[in-house]
Amino acid sequence: MAHSLILGMTESGKTSLAKQLAAQYKARGIGVLVLDPMHDPGWNADFQTDNQSEFMEVFFNSRRCMVFIDEAGESVGQYDKLMTRTATKGRHWGHC
C-alpha cells in the first residue's frame, strides 16, 4: 500500500477504519504516526499529535511508518506545501 484515501460521508466510519488499520500495522511491528487535530485517544500509534510542526519533525526523522492524517481537510489544506510534501515525498522515507 502506498498512498490511500479513506473517503466517505460524515459519520460513515472513516476514522474507525483508519484506527483499525493502525492497530493492525502496529501489531505487526510497523511504526504508526498520526496527525489528528481532534487528538482522539483511541488511536494505537507510536506517535500522535495535533501539532503540525511536531508531526512534520517526527515524520521526516522516521522511516518506514504507516502515516495517518485524520481530518486531512483541516490538517493539510489546499495550499500547504509542507503538508503536501508528506503525500508526495513520504515514499522516499519509506512511509505509506
C-alpha positions, 0 to 999 in steps of 0.5 A: 500500500502506498498512498490511500484515501479513506473517503466517505460521508460524515459519520460513515466510519472513516476514522474507525477504519483508519484506527483499525488499520493502525492497530493492525500495522502496529501489531505487526511491528510497523511504526504508526504516526498520526496527525489528528487535530481532534487528538482522539485517544483511541488511536494505537500509534507510536506517535500522535499529535495535533501539532503540525510542526511536531508531526512534520519533525517526527515524520521526516526523522522516521522511516518506514511508518504507516502515516495517518492524517485524520481530518486531512481537510483541516490538517493539510489544506489546499495550499500547504506545501509542507503538508503536501510534501508528506503525500508526495515525498513520504515514499522516499522515507519509506512511509505509506 
